[in-house]
Amino acid sequence: MRAVGPTSQLRQLRSCRQSRRLQRCQAEGGGAAPPAAGGSSCGGSERADAVAIEYRGRTVQAERGGTLRTAMLEAGVTPHNGRATLINCRGLGTCGTCAVEVQGPVDPQQWTAAERLRLHFPPHAPPGNQRLRLACQVACQGDVRVIKRSGFWGQGEAVLPDLPAADSSSSSGSSAASVAPLGQLEFVLDRRRQKNTS
Ligand code: FES
């Protein structure tokens, strides 16, 4: 998984996940070569396990079936705008600030009950809400393109521009504190992640 502007904690987490993926690849005969930075290079099993998330001009790698919000945060990008990065429900599906448009295969394909409720609650409302998903409620089942719009809840009309280059200074907005200020506590409500790590 290639990340952008990660904290040391997130770096460690990704490193552990890459190691686990590599072990699975090797066990399945996918070869011993480590994944290339930002890409899948471990034969079929690596490609089967990994998905690409394109977001605001960057592409990060994530594990297939992982929750989109978690995958983005672990990769150093966030579905939250501004102060919503700090003030959000951490994946409970109630705050609505992780609302994004997702192009590509996700599970479930239709709104969950939580999404139906939250995306019909102000400031989300038809017709703009129809294009949105809650990143904390969906899992990536393939390569996806994620679009974030303006506003605290992502309820606006303006599509956010590309992020600064990954290797630029901390002004890129993807520093440790800005994407996952609570560290591991950011993911405590992610049941998919709990299942994968148990
Ligand atoms: S993080 Fe609150 S609804 Fe997704």
Residues whose N, C-alpha, C, O or C-beta is under 5 A from the ligand:
A	BS01	FES	N88 C89 R90 G91 L92 G93 T94 C95 G96 T97 C98 L134 C136
